[in-house]
Amino acid sequence: MTYLQSFSLEGKVALVTGSSKGIGAAIAQIFAAAGAKVVISSRKQDQLDALAATFAEEGLTVYPIAANVGNPEDNQQLVEKTVAQLGPVDILVNNAASNPYFGPLENTSDGAYEKIMSVNLKAPFDLAKLVLPGMLEKKSGSIINISSVEGISPDSFLGMYGVSKAALIALTKSMAREWASKGVRANVICPGLIKTKFSQALWSNDPLLTQMMHHVPMGRIGTVEEIAGLALFLASEASSYCTGGVFTADGGYTI
Ligand SMILES: NC(=O)c1ccc[n+]([C@@H]2O[C@H](COP(=O)([O-])OP(=O)(O)OC[C@H]3O[C@@H](n4cnc5c(N)ncnc54)[C@H](OP(=O)(O)O)[C@@H]3O)[C@@H](O)[C@H]2O)c1
């Protein structure tokens, strides 16, 4: 295998949550371009179908299956349908996340807490457990959790979101430690500010963006492609010695 071939995902089945847009869509696109059979998933089937049609125009095939990762039954069905259609999952990307509340930590409602934890932390754990038997059988698999720089260095007003992302980093390390000897790798990506709908409130406010960029040594916001390339590395054999890694892509924000 040449070095470049080690980035190929030919013959692999990948499941990417939260992939109708933003970072997840870019990861699905680069995985499909690298040869994987990719299931794209989010809550809205029509948006998934539209994205699949756009990718088809570029010659890329992806398989849309709707699921709300905050619902354990949806997760079960998502994995069952993926396995039935394409075979066992080789690569799981836990990318879907929720942040329903921005404000003082002490005002976080029980409802917001439950939603953040179920979507950002419990769903990645549930989905990992659902794909694990297939990975153990093959003695091979790559789990990539999408956390955030907020999980390393929390900002004000993103309180429980940051807590969920810190816990996701810890969960990734536990997965990596317990499953490494069985051939299953787990790594976590911590993006900085990336231009997507999720972060629009931050980057569409010019004074706020200028102020935030003072803390980013590269002085700019990131793109979804700048996360997708890292995800491809972690999904592929190119990263075969990486497990339990915490990979920032943040323009230097966490230095
Ligand atoms: N953008 C940033 O600056 C930034 C920075 C650090 C970390 N991140 C992390 O990067 C990941 C992706 O964020 P993004 O910026 O790409 O967001 P985005 O553009 O808003 O996309 C989010 C995706 O997740 C889906 N989704 C949301 N809730 C879901 C649920 N309960 N079940 C299933 N799918 C769900 C959305 O589709 P539907 O709404 O149709 O379900 C959409 O496909 C998240 O984990 C986020 O925490 C982002």
The ligand as an ORCA input file, in Angstrom:
! r2SCAN-3c Opt
* xyz 0 1
  N     -19.634     25.112     13.721
  C     -18.790     25.296     14.730
  O     -18.228     26.388     14.933
  C     -18.470     24.151     15.640
  C     -17.425     24.333     16.571
  C     -17.100     23.290     17.418
  C     -17.778     22.088     17.337
  N     -18.790     21.943     16.426
  C     -19.462     20.644     16.405
  O     -19.505     20.178     15.072
  C     -20.646     19.336     14.905
  C     -21.422     19.750     13.679
  O     -21.818     21.102     13.815
  P     -22.144     22.024     12.543
  O     -21.573     23.340     12.857
  O     -21.792     21.346     11.276
  O     -23.755     22.131     12.674
  P     -24.914     22.363     11.579
  O     -24.374     22.963     10.336
  O     -25.997     23.084     12.316
  O     -25.383     20.878     11.267
  C     -25.888     20.081     12.292
  C     -26.381     18.782     11.715
  O     -26.868     17.956     12.776
  C     -28.229     17.602     12.505
  N     -28.901     17.420     13.782
  C     -29.143     18.334     14.742
  N     -29.791     17.770     15.782
  C     -29.939     16.466     15.469
  C     -30.525     15.357     16.130
  N     -31.105     15.481     17.328
  N     -30.499     14.151     15.520
  C     -29.931     14.007     14.307
  N     -29.361     14.998     13.633
  C     -29.365     16.226     14.213
  C     -28.759     18.741     11.620
  O     -29.850     18.370     10.820
  P     -31.399     18.463     11.321
  O     -31.533     19.747     12.067
  O     -32.199     18.400     10.061
  O     -31.608     17.251     12.188
  C     -27.534     18.973     10.733
  O     -27.442     17.983      9.748
  C     -21.427     19.423     16.223
  O     -21.077     18.307     17.026
  C     -20.908     20.700     16.864
  O     -21.012     20.667     18.268
  C     -19.143     22.939     15.592
*
